[in-house]
């Protein structure tokens, strides 16, 4: 018998699919039953080889009802496994959620509670000096962590949070204040710090006003007050698309 290239490919593909199916089912009750079924299959083959006809007859009858029993008893696990079917092809992934979604949500939550916040997002211009002089974290961006940082009684609530490479690089960072004499008098230290940083770098700074309960996005020294999460999402998305999300490390 000649083994051709398509036969080898057929075997490898089938082996890979079976392997991925086992990974999907691993940890479920159906997986344990599958292991038991495999043991019985080995017993069945051995019984045929050694001509143990009684065992072969018994297992023939058993397999007919066993498969049906598996489907009925473990239908919930099977459905969960089918829901994970996408993991059979790990190269096919869902579109990544923008990292600023967590920031988006927490900013309006803080604004509603009149809690001030300052978040600087590094782009091409390095904020390494500011990060080095702050409390370095290197943590995943999450609503809970950002909310905990900016709570009034938190030891890190003074200053700004700096985002680098889609992570919280530092907290309690102090940004350079703007020296402009044309700024509105309603702008306090947070707004002046946000404007000051964006006057000298291409960073985006989000400022939450505790006095007015507003959320502003600052770019190139200009403050844009956003009305809701949708507008903020659009502004941040366009800003990151225009200049690139990746920043160069210091």
N, C-alpha and C positions, 0 to 999 in steps of 0.2 A: 504493500500500500504506500503510495506516494503522498507525502505531506507537503502541501503547497503553502504559499505565503498567506493566502486568504484564510486557510485553516488555522494557522498560528494566530492571525489577527482575531479570528472568531473566538478562539479559546481565551486569549488575553482580554478581549472586551467583556466576555461573559464573566471571567474571574473578577474583573474590576467592578462590574455591576453588582455581583454577589457580595463582594467586599464592602461596597458602599451601603448596600441594603443591611448588612449585619451591623454596620456602624450606626445606621438610623435606628435599628431595633434594639441596640445594646442598652441594657438597663431596664428594659420593659419585661413584663411577664411573658409576652410573646417570644422574646429572645430565649428565655429559659426553656420554653416548649420547643423551640426550634433546635436547641441543643439536644433535647431528649429525642426529637424526631431523627436527628442525625445518628444518634447511638442505635436507635431501632433499625435504621437503614443499614448500618454496618452489620447488625445481627441478622437482618434479612438476607443480605448478600452472602454472609458466612453460612447461613443455613442452606441456601441453595447450593453452595460449593460443596458442602459436606453431605448433601442430600438428606437433610432433616425435614422430611415432607410435612410432618405435623406442625412444626414451627412455621414453615413457609405458608401453609394453609391458614394458620391462625393470624399471621401478620398480614396476609392478603386481605382478609376480612377486616382486620383492625385499621389498615390504612384508608380504606374506603370511608369509614366514619370519623377517623382521626382528623382528616383535613377539614371536614365539615364542622367538627367540634371546635377546632382552632378558630375558624371564622366566626362562630357564634360566641364563644367565650371571650375572645380577645379582640372583638371588633373595634373597641375603643382604642386599644393600642395600635391596631392596624391603621385606623383613621389618622392617628397622630403621626404614624410612620409615613403615610402617604402625604400628609401635610408638609413633611420635611423632605419630600422627594427632590426638591431643588438642590439639596446637598449632594445628590448623586453627581452633580456637575459643579464643583466648587468654583470654577472659573467664571460661572454666570452669577453675578452679584447684583444686588439692588443698588440703585443710585445712592451714593453717600449723602447723608443728611448734613447740610452745612453746619460747621461747628458753632456758628453764632446763634443757632436756634436756642440753645440753653441761655445764652446771654440775653437774647431778645425777651424771653419769658420772664426771667428774674428781674430785669430792669423795670418792667411795668408793675410787677408785684411790689418792688421796693418803692416805686413812685406812688402807688396807691396808699402805701403805709407811711408816706412822707419820710423815707429813710434815704439819705444821700449816698451816692456811689460814684465812683470814677473808674472807668475801665479803658485802658489804652491797648490798642491792637497794633503790634509791630508789623510793618510791611517790608519794604526793601531797605529803608534806612535802619540801621541797627540801634536798638535801645539797650545795648549791653551795659553802658555806664549806669543807667538808671536801675537796671536789674541787679547789678553788683552791689549797689548801695541800699537795696531793699531786702525784705525777708524773702529768700528764695524758696520756692515750693516745688515747681515742676510736677504739677498735678493735672489730672483730667478735668476738663471743664464740666461742672455740674451746677444745677440750680441750688442744691443744698449747700455746697461748699461756698459759692458766691454769696448766698444769703447769710451764711454764718460769718463770713469775713466782714460784711458791711453792717452787721447788727451793731447798734450804738455801744454796747458793752464789750464788744470783741476787741482784743488787744491789737488786731490788725486793721481795724476799720478806718484809721487815719491814713490818708494817702490813697494811692491808686493801685489797682490790680493790673498787671501787665500780661498780655497774651502773646505768646511766641510759638510759632509752629503748632497752632491749634491746641495749646496747653497753657495752663496758668503757670507762667514762669516765676512770678513774684507777686507779693502783696506788700502793702505799706510802703509803696514807692512814691517818692516825691518828685513831681514834675516841675519844670521851670515855668515860673509865672510870666505872663505877657506884660510887657512894659508899655503897651499901647494906651494912649490917653483918650482914645476915641471910643472905648468900650462902654456900653451902657452901665449906668450905676447899679442896676439890679444884679449885675454879675458879681458873684462872690468869689472866694478863693478857688473853689472847684472849677468854675467856668474859666477863670483866668489861667489856671494850670492847664486845662484842656486846650485852650487857645494857644498858650505859650508853647506847648509841645508840638502842636500842628503847624505853628509858624516856622519851626526849625527842622521838622522832619515830615515824612509823608504818612505818619501814623494816623490812625483813626481813633478818636477818643469819644467814648460814650459817657455823658454826664447826667446823673439823676439829681434833680433839685429837690431838697427836702423842704424848702420854703414854698415852692409853687407846685410840687408834685408832678413835674414834667420830665420828659426824657429828651435829651438833645444829642445829636450826632455832630461832632466837630471835625471838619476837614479844612486844611489850608487856612486856619484862622477864622473860619466861618462856622457859626452855630446854626444848625437846622433843628428846630423842635419838631419831633414826629408825634403824630396824633395817636397812633395805635401800633400794634405789633405788625400788621400787614405793611404799613408804610415803612416801619423800621427795617423789616426784612428786605424790602425792595431796595432801600437806600444802601444797606450794608452789602447786599448781593452785587449791586452795580459797582460799588466802590472796590470790592475785592476782585471782581472780574476785570475791572479797568487796569488794575496795577499788579494783579497776581497775588495769590494767597500765600505763596511761600516767601518767607523772609530769610535773609542771609544771617547765619549765626555770627556772633561777635568773634 
